[in-house]
Amino acid sequence: MLVDTQPATHQHMPASPEVREQWVNSKLIGVLMDNALPSLISTALALPIVLFLMVGEVPMLPLTLWGVLLLGLLAFRYRMIATYHLRYDTTEGAVRTEFIRRYGWSWAAAGAAWGASIGLTFLQASPLTQFVCGLVVLGHGLLSLTAFSAYLPAFRSYINALVASVLLGLTGPMLLGMVPMAGLKYVAALVLLLLIFWWLLRLAGERLHQVHRASFELQFSNQELIDSLTEQTRASLRAVATKNRFLASAAHDLRQPVHALSLYADWLATEPEMAREIAPRMLQSTRAINELFDSLFDLTRIDAGNYKVRLQLVDVRQLFADMALQFEPVAASKSLKFRTHARPFTIWADPVILRRILGNLVSNALRHTQRGGVLLGFRERSDVLVFEVWDTGAGIAREHQQAIFQEFFRVSRHQGTEDSLGLGLTIVSKLTTMMGYQLALNSEANRGSVFRLMLPACTQRGAEIAEGAGAAGNVP
């Protein structure tokens, strides 16, 4: 199991531009659909008036077809709006985008249908009827500014279809020769005014759209800021709680050897003849204090970023030999075997940090092993170098395998934890993360554990460069 040696900080990650754009678009679609029903009601109210004026002035067949088409579009768009509010009003993102993609053609169809009223009445109905139809079309164009400009694709498709349909109704009779020469200049003037109206309508719609978009982008940014501040507040509270627990545990662990040291000093003052027996105990308490201070200083330096890294070539077998000299007496004092296994190999690392990591792992293994032994090994794989520390000790239950890397954590009623400070594996986790290594743990309660320190291939480029430079230097 790959161990997450550093606890999560829960930092707020800003949303990607794609997520932001999708959220803003879904909100704009929501505004569009909220305004769709009022525009539909205005259409339903205007249709009977226009039909009433056209009857008797426009041929019945095209008028009937046009009326049926508009009624069908009204029914379809009403059903579309109902479907949206039933299924999509509470959703966001890609679901709304897919909805508008499916029904987007209805805006263009509605615009083209209303624009067709000009073609039905132009040069056929009375001037008053033509004027009223022109006002209705003009009103639908202006209404689209407030109803559809929130979502630009729907707005553009509506007014483009509306103006194109009107333009066709005005120029069609002229192309068919139905407009007398004296009336051509009026048709040309109407076409020019229509194009100016279309341009101004697009310009106003795009500006209104920008207002809608800017509002929702600001809302999204504010929500991101609120989320970020919330996460930072929670992180600060967690940090304070962790620091309080850290200081309380440190004070507790420091108080024990200091108290023991004071008792031994009082004992020595009252019974000087017991110096030979008391001196080793005082020395043991002093070592415990020094060990705690060293560990605390290491943690402080790592957290403050003041831990100096000095990379160089490290002989693995020589490193293991040095560690054997350090830990074989400790193992022998507990009747344990300490063995190392590695073939000749040179790596690129900081020898002090590597020795600190492996030393803490070996020390931890020896502390929790009562019989059998500990093995320190090294293996080379294609993409990673692996240091392994095997033991036949008490093992670690699965529920504790992440917590053991926290400061001052010790498994209750666990053999070997009585004299443990609970900082060794914390230092290992921080140094491992700092160096870009990985730490894996396999363990089973009462059957032993194996820690694997993995050095990715990318950390060994310095060794390749150094070896290449050495080889080049040997060329005569």
C-alpha positions as CSV (number, residue, x, y, z in Angstrom):
1,M,0.0,0.0,0.0
2,L,1.4,3.4,-1.0
3,V,1.3,5.6,2.1
4,D,0.1,9.2,2.0
5,T,2.9,10.4,4.3
6,Q,1.7,14.0,4.4
7,P,-1.8,14.8,5.7
8,A,-4.1,16.6,3.2
9,T,-4.1,20.4,3.5
10,H,-7.5,20.7,1.7
11,Q,-6.3,23.8,-0.2
12,H,-9.0,25.3,-2.5
13,M,-8.1,24.8,-6.1
14,P,-9.4,27.5,-8.5
15,A,-11.8,26.2,-11.1
16,S,-10.5,25.7,-14.6
17,P,-11.7,28.2,-17.4
18,E,-13.8,25.3,-18.8
19,V,-15.7,24.8,-15.5
20,R,-16.2,28.5,-15.1
21,E,-17.5,28.9,-18.7
22,Q,-19.9,26.0,-18.3
23,W,-21.3,27.3,-15.0
24,V,-21.8,30.8,-16.5
25,N,-23.5,29.4,-19.6
26,S,-25.8,27.3,-17.5
27,K,-26.8,30.4,-15.5
28,L,-27.4,32.4,-18.7
29,I,-29.6,29.6,-20.1
30,G,-31.5,29.8,-16.8
31,V,-32.2,33.5,-17.4
32,L,-33.2,32.8,-21.0
33,M,-35.7,30.1,-19.9
34,D,-37.1,32.3,-17.1
35,N,-37.9,35.0,-19.7
36,A,-39.2,32.6,-22.3
37,L,-42.7,32.3,-20.8
38,P,-43.5,36.1,-20.7
39,S,-42.4,36.4,-24.4
40,L,-44.6,33.4,-25.2
41,I,-47.6,35.0,-23.6
42,S,-47.0,38.3,-25.5
43,T,-46.9,36.2,-28.7
44,A,-50.1,34.4,-27.8
45,L,-51.9,37.8,-27.2
46,A,-50.7,39.4,-30.4
47,L,-51.5,36.5,-32.7
48,P,-55.4,36.8,-32.5
49,I,-55.2,40.6,-33.2
50,V,-53.0,40.2,-36.2
51,L,-55.1,37.3,-37.6
52,F,-58.3,39.4,-37.1
53,L,-56.8,42.3,-39.2
54,M,-55.5,39.9,-41.9
55,V,-58.8,38.1,-42.5
56,G,-60.4,39.3,-45.7
57,E,-57.2,41.1,-46.8
58,V,-54.8,38.2,-47.2
59,P,-55.5,35.0,-49.2
60,M,-57.0,32.4,-46.9
61,L,-54.7,29.5,-47.7
62,P,-51.4,31.2,-46.8
63,L,-53.0,32.9,-43.9
64,T,-54.4,29.6,-42.5
65,L,-51.0,27.9,-43.0
66,W,-49.2,30.8,-41.2
67,G,-51.7,30.7,-38.4
68,V,-51.5,27.0,-37.9
69,L,-47.6,27.2,-38.0
70,L,-47.6,29.9,-35.3
71,L,-50.1,28.0,-33.1
72,G,-48.0,24.8,-33.4
73,L,-44.9,26.7,-32.5
74,L,-46.7,28.3,-29.5
75,A,-47.8,24.8,-28.3
76,F,-44.3,23.3,-28.9
77,R,-42.5,26.1,-27.1
78,Y,-45.0,26.0,-24.1
79,R,-44.2,22.3,-23.8
80,M,-40.5,23.0,-24.1
81,I,-40.7,25.5,-21.2
82,A,-42.7,23.1,-19.1
83,T,-40.2,20.4,-19.7
84,Y,-37.3,22.7,-18.7
85,H,-38.9,23.7,-15.4
86,L,-39.8,20.1,-14.6
87,R,-36.5,18.4,-15.4
88,Y,-33.7,20.9,-16.0
89,D,-34.4,23.9,-13.7
90,T,-32.5,22.3,-10.8
91,T,-29.6,21.1,-12.9
92,E,-26.5,23.0,-14.1
93,G,-23.6,22.7,-16.5
94,A,-23.6,20.3,-19.4
95,V,-27.2,19.1,-18.9
96,R,-28.6,22.6,-19.6
97,T,-26.3,23.1,-22.5
98,E,-27.5,19.8,-24.0
99,F,-31.2,20.9,-23.5
100,I,-30.6,24.2,-25.3
101,R,-28.8,22.5,-28.1
102,R,-31.7,20.2,-28.6
103,Y,-34.4,22.9,-28.7
104,G,-32.3,25.9,-30.0
105,W,-33.9,25.7,-33.4
106,S,-37.2,26.8,-32.0
107,W,-36.0,30.4,-31.5
108,A,-35.0,30.7,-35.2
109,A,-38.3,29.1,-36.2
110,A,-40.3,31.6,-34.1
111,G,-38.4,34.6,-35.5
112,A,-38.9,33.4,-39.0
113,A,-42.6,32.8,-38.5
114,W,-43.3,36.3,-37.1
115,G,-41.2,37.9,-39.9
116,A,-43.3,36.1,-42.5
117,S,-46.3,38.3,-41.5
118,I,-44.6,41.1,-43.4
119,G,-44.5,39.0,-46.6
120,L,-48.2,38.1,-46.2
121,T,-49.3,41.7,-45.9
122,F,-46.8,43.7,-48.0
123,L,-48.6,45.2,-51.0
124,Q,-51.6,43.0,-50.3
125,A,-53.3,44.2,-47.1
126,S,-54.4,47.7,-46.3
127,P,-51.7,50.3,-45.2
128,L,-53.2,50.2,-41.7
129,T,-52.8,46.4,-41.5
130,Q,-49.3,46.6,-42.9
131,F,-48.5,49.2,-40.3
132,V,-49.8,47.1,-37.4
133,C,-47.9,44.0,-38.6
134,G,-44.8,46.1,-38.8
135,L,-45.3,47.4,-35.3
136,V,-45.8,43.8,-34.0
137,V,-42.6,42.6,-35.7
138,L,-40.7,45.7,-34.4
139,G,-42.1,44.9,-30.9
140,H,-40.9,41.3,-31.1
141,G,-37.5,42.5,-32.1
142,L,-37.3,44.9,-29.2
143,L,-38.8,42.3,-26.8
144,S,-36.0,39.9,-27.8
145,L,-33.5,42.3,-26.2
146,T,-34.8,41.6,-22.7
147,A,-36.1,38.1,-23.3
148,F,-33.3,36.4,-25.2
149,S,-30.1,38.5,-24.9
150,A,-28.9,36.6,-21.8
151,Y,-28.0,33.7,-24.0
152,L,-26.3,35.0,-27.2
153,P,-26.8,32.0,-29.5
154,A,-30.6,32.0,-29.0
155,F,-30.8,35.8,-29.3
156,R,-28.8,35.9,-32.6
157,S,-30.7,33.0,-34.1
158,Y,-34.0,34.7,-33.3
159,I,-33.3,38.2,-34.6
160,N,-31.3,36.9,-37.7
161,A,-34.3,34.7,-38.6
162,L,-36.8,37.5,-37.9
163,V,-34.9,40.1,-40.0
164,A,-34.1,37.6,-42.8
165,S,-37.8,36.7,-43.0
166,V,-38.9,40.3,-43.2
167,L,-36.2,41.1,-45.8
168,L,-37.4,38.2,-47.9
169,G,-41.0,39.5,-47.6
170,L,-39.9,43.0,-48.8
171,T,-37.6,42.0,-51.6
172,G,-39.6,39.1,-52.9
173,P,-42.4,41.2,-54.6
174,M,-39.7,43.5,-55.9
175,L,-37.8,40.6,-57.6
176,L,-41.1,39.3,-59.0
177,G,-41.8,42.7,-60.6
178,M,-44.8,43.4,-58.4
179,V,-43.5,46.7,-57.2
180,P,-44.0,49.7,-59.5
181,M,-40.9,51.8,-60.4
182,A,-42.2,54.7,-58.3
183,G,-42.3,52.4,-55.2
184,L,-38.8,50.9,-55.6
185,K,-37.1,53.8,-53.7
186,Y,-39.5,53.2,-50.7
187,V,-38.8,49.5,-50.7
188,A,-35.0,50.3,-50.8
189,A,-35.5,52.7,-47.9
190,L,-37.4,50.1,-45.9
191,V,-34.6,47.5,-46.6
192,L,-31.9,50.0,-45.5
193,L,-33.9,50.9,-42.4
194,L,-34.4,47.2,-41.6
195,L,-30.6,46.5,-41.9
196,I,-29.9,49.5,-39.6
197,F,-32.4,48.2,-37.1
198,W,-30.9,44.7,-37.3
199,W,-27.4,46.1,-36.7
200,L,-28.5,48.2,-33.7
201,L,-30.5,45.3,-32.3
202,R,-27.5,43.0,-32.4
203,L,-25.2,45.6,-30.9
204,A,-27.6,46.3,-28.0
205,G,-28.2,42.6,-27.5
206,E,-24.5,41.8,-27.3
207,R,-24.0,44.6,-24.7
208,L,-26.9,43.4,-22.6
209,H,-25.4,39.9,-22.9
210,Q,-22.0,41.2,-21.6
211,V,-23.8,42.7,-18.6
212,H,-25.5,39.4,-17.8
213,R,-22.2,37.5,-18.3
214,A,-20.2,39.9,-16.2
215,S,-22.7,39.6,-13.4
216,F,-22.5,35.8,-13.3
217,E,-18.7,35.7,-13.7
218,L,-18.5,38.1,-10.7
219,Q,-20.9,35.8,-8.8
220,F,-18.7,32.8,-9.7
221,S,-15.6,34.6,-8.5
222,N,-17.2,35.7,-5.3
223,Q,-18.3,32.1,-4.6
224,E,-14.8,30.9,-5.3
225,L,-13.4,33.5,-2.9
226,I,-15.9,32.4,-0.2
227,D,-15.0,28.8,-0.7
228,S,-11.3,29.6,-0.6
229,L,-11.7,31.7,2.6
230,T,-13.8,28.9,4.1
231,E,-11.1,26.3,3.3
232,Q,-8.3,28.6,4.7
233,T,-10.3,29.1,7.9
234,R,-10.8,25.4,8.3
235,A,-7.1,24.8,7.6
236,S,-6.1,27.5,10.1
237,L,-8.3,25.8,12.7
238,R,-6.8,22.4,11.9
239,A,-3.3,23.9,12.1
240,V,-4.0,25.4,15.5
241,A,-5.5,22.2,16.8
242,T,-2.5,20.2,15.5
243,K,0.0,22.7,17.0
244,N,-1.8,22.5,20.4
245,R,-1.7,18.7,20.3
246,F,1.9,18.8,19.2
247,L,2.9,21.1,22.0
248,A,0.9,19.2,24.6
249,S,2.5,15.9,23.5
250,A,6.0,17.4,23.4
251,A,5.5,18.8,26.9
252,H,4.3,15.5,28.2
253,D,7.2,13.5,26.7
254,L,9.7,16.1,27.9
255,R,8.3,16.2,31.4
256,Q,8.8,12.5,32.0
257,P,12.6,12.3,31.5
258,V,13.1,15.7,33.2
259,H,11.1,14.5,36.2
260,A,13.0,11.2,36.3
261,L,16.3,13.2,36.1
262,S,15.3,15.3,39.1
263,L,14.4,12.3,41.1
264,Y,17.7,10.6,40.3
265,A,19.5,13.9,41.3
266,D,17.7,14.0,44.6
267,W,18.5,10.3,45.2
268,L,22.1,10.9,44.4
269,A,22.2,13.8,46.8
270,T,20.8,11.8,49.7
271,E,22.7,8.6,48.9
272,P,26.1,9.3,47.2
273,E,27.1,5.7,47.4
274,M,24.5,4.8,44.8
275,A,26.2,6.8,42.1
276,R,27.3,3.7,40.1
277,E,23.7,2.6,39.9
278,I,22.1,6.0,39.4
279,A,24.5,7.4,36.8
280,P,23.3,5.1,33.9
281,R,19.7,6.0,34.6
282,M,20.6,9.8,34.6
283,L,22.5,9.2,31.3
284,Q,19.5,7.4,29.8
285,S,17.1,10.3,30.8
286,T,19.6,12.8,29.4
287,R,19.7,10.9,26.1
288,A,15.9,10.8,25.9
289,I,15.8,14.6,26.4
290,N,18.5,15.2,23.7
291,E,16.7,12.8,21.3
292,L,13.4,14.7,21.8
293,F,15.1,18.0,21.2
294,D,16.9,16.8,18.1
295,S,13.7,15.5,16.7
296,L,11.8,18.7,17.4
297,F,14.6,20.7,15.8
298,D,14.5,18.5,12.7
299,L,10.8,18.9,12.4
300,T,11.1,22.7,12.8
301,R,13.8,22.9,10.2
302,I,11.9,20.8,7.7
303,D,8.7,22.8,8.1
304,A,10.5,26.1,7.9
305,G,12.3,25.0,4.7
306,N,15.7,25.3,6.3
307,Y,16.8,21.7,5.9
308,K,19.8,21.9,3.5
309,V,20.0,19.2,0.8
310,R,23.4,18.3,-0.6
311,L,23.2,15.8,-3.4
312,Q,26.2,13.6,-4.2
313,L,27.1,10.1,-5.2
314,V,26.4,7.6,-2.5
315,D,27.8,4.0,-2.3
316,V,24.9,1.9,-1.2
317,R,27.1,-1.0,0.2
318,Q,29.2,1.5,2.2
319,L,26.0,3.2,3.5
320,F,24.7,-0.2,4.6
321,A,28.1,-1.1,6.3
322,D,28.0,2.2,8.3
323,M,24.4,1.4,9.4
324,A,25.3,-2.1,10.4
325,L,28.0,-0.7,12.7
326,Q,25.4,1.5,14.3
327,F,22.5,-0.9,14.7
328,E,24.1,-4.4,15.1
329,P,24.9,-3.7,18.8
330,V,21.3,-2.5,19.4
331,A,20.0,-5.7,17.8
332,A,22.4,-7.9,19.7
333,S,21.2,-6.3,23.0
334,K,17.7,-7.6,22.2
335,S,19.0,-11.0,20.9
336,L,17.9,-10.0,17.4
337,K,19.6,-10.4,14.0
338,F,20.3,-7.3,11.9
339,R,21.3,-8.1,8.3
340,T,21.9,-6.0,5.2
341,H,21.7,-7.0,1.5
342,A,22.8,-4.9,-1.5
343,R,24.9,-5.4,-4.5
344,P,27.5,-2.8,-5.4
345,F,25.6,0.3,-6.6
346,T,26.0,4.1,-6.6
347,I,23.0,6.4,-6.3
348,W,22.5,10.2,-6.4
349,A,21.2,11.4,-3.1
350,D,21.9,13.3,0.1
351,P,23.7,10.8,2.3
352,V,22.7,12.6,5.6
353,I,19.0,12.7,4.7
354,L,19.0,9.1,3.3
355,R,20.8,7.9,6.4
356,R,18.3,9.7,8.6
357,I,15.3,8.1,6.8
358,L,16.7,4.6,6.8
359,G,18.0,5.0,10.3
360,N,14.6,6.0,11.6
361,L,13.0,3.1,9.8
362,V,15.5,0.5,11.1
363,S,15.3,2.0,14.7
364,N,11.5,1.8,14.5
365,A,11.7,-1.8,13.3
366,L,14.2,-2.8,16.1
367,R,12.1,-1.1,18.7
368,H,8.9,-3.1,17.8
369,T,10.6,-6.5,17.2
370,Q,10.9,-8.9,20.1
371,R,12.2,-12.0,18.2
372,G,13.6,-12.7,14.8
373,G,15.4,-9.8,13.2
374,V,15.5,-6.9,10.8
375,L,16.7,-6.8,7.2
376,L,17.8,-3.7,5.3
377,G,17.8,-4.4,1.6
378,F,18.2,-2.6,-1.7
379,R,16.8,-3.5,-5.1
380,E,17.0,-1.9,-8.5
381,R,14.0,-1.9,-10.8
382,S,13.6,-0.4,-14.3
383,D,12.0,2.8,-13.2
384,V,12.7,3.0,-9.5
385,L,15.3,2.2,-6.8
386,V,13.9,0.6,-3.7
387,F,15.2,0.5,-0.1
388,E,13.4,-2.1,2.0
389,V,13.3,-2.5,5.8
390,W,11.8,-5.9,6.8
391,D,11.0,-6.9,10.4
392,T,9.4,-9.8,12.2
393,G,7.8,-7.6,14.9
394,A,4.4,-6.7,16.1
395,G,3.1,-5.4,12.8
396,I,0.7,-2.5,12.3
397,A,-3.1,-2.9,12.0
398,R,-4.6,-1.4,8.9
399,E,-6.5,1.3,10.7
400,H,-3.3,2.7,12.1
401,Q,-1.1,2.6,8.9
402,Q,-1.8,6.2,8.0
403,A,-1.9,7.6,11.6
404,I,1.6,6.3,12.5
405,F,3.1,9.2,10.5
406,Q,1.5,11.8,12.7
407,E,3.5,13.6,15.4
408,F,3.6,11.8,18.7
409,F,1.2,9.0,17.5
410,R,1.8,5.7,19.3
411,V,-0.3,2.6,19.0
412,S,-1.8,1.9,22.4
413,R,-0.7,-1.3,24.1
414,H,1.9,-1.8,21.3
415,Q,5.1,-3.5,22.2
416,G,8.0,-1.0,22.0
417,T,6.0,2.2,22.2
418,E,6.7,2.8,25.9
419,D,10.1,4.5,25.2
420,S,9.1,5.8,21.8
421,L,8.7,9.6,21.2
422,G,6.4,9.1,18.2
423,L,8.4,11.4,16.0
424,G,10.7,9.0,14.0
425,L,8.1,8.1,11.3
426,T,6.9,11.8,11.2
427,I,10.5,12.8,10.3
428,V,10.6,10.0,7.7
429,S,7.4,11.2,6.1
430,K,8.5,14.8,5.9
431,L,12.0,14.0,4.6
432,T,10.5,11.6,2.0
433,T,8.1,14.2,0.7
434,M,10.8,16.9,0.7
435,M,13.1,14.7,-1.4
436,G,10.3,13.6,-3.8
437,Y,10.5,10.0,-2.8
438,Q,7.7,7.6,-2.1
439,L,7.0,5.4,0.9
440,A,5.1,2.2,0.8
441,L,4.0,0.0,3.8
442,N,2.9,-3.6,3.9
443,S,2.1,-4.8,7.4
444,E,0.0,-7.3,9.2
445,A,-0.6,-7.3,12.9
446,N,1.6,-9.9,14.8
447,R,3.4,-10.9,11.6
448,G,5.8,-8.0,10.9
449,S,6.1,-5.1,8.5
450,V,8.0,-4.0,5.4
451,F,8.7,-0.3,4.6
452,R,9.8,0.5,1.1
453,L,11.5,3.8,0.3
454,M,11.3,4.3,-3.5
455,L,13.6,6.7,-5.4
456,P,12.0,7.5,-8.8
457,A,14.3,7.4,-11.8
458,C,13.9,11.1,-12.3
459,T,15.9,11.7,-9.0
460,Q,18.9,9.8,-10.5
461,R,19.7,12.1,-13.4
462,G,22.5,13.7,-11.4
463,A,24.1,10.2,-11.0
464,E,24.0,9.7,-14.7
465,I,25.5,13.1,-15.3
466,A,28.2,12.5,-12.7
467,E,29.1,9.1,-14.1
468,G,29.1,10.5,-17.6
469,A,31.5,13.2,-16.5
470,G,33.7,10.7,-14.7
471,A,33.8,8.5,-17.8
472,A,34.7,11.5,-20.0
473,G,37.5,12.5,-17.6
474,N,39.0,9.0,-17.9
475,V,39.3,9.3,-21.7
476,P,42.9,10.0,-22.6
